[in-house]
Amino acid sequence: MTETFVDARGMRCPWPALRVARAMRDGDAVRILADDPAAPREIGALAAQHGWRVAEEGEALIVTR
């Protein structure tokens, strides 16, 4: 599995979700750090649309196919 790291700290939604979408085009998993309080909800909604899974690991969210 190819995992991409995305540092989206300081970015406001929808940018963290857009970064995840872009990274998932080429990979199977994304580890994202985002400090916008809306980011987990936005990323969760994006994942639900595409059938991806989201898990929390420390401060990061992990999105996988």
Phi, psi and omega in degrees: 000133178266121180248131178254140177259132178234123175258103182251020178296136182090350179265140177261151179299141019264008186303316178301317179295321178295322178295321177296314180302317180295316181293326181287346176299322187252354185225181181256343184207149178227131171255119185236136170254122180217135181253004174286126181301336180277347186301313180301321179293314181295317180292322177298319179294318177299315180298319180297322179297326185259357181078022178272162176254147178234133177226149175265137176221098185066233179275349186264155167254139178246122179249128181227158176283000000 
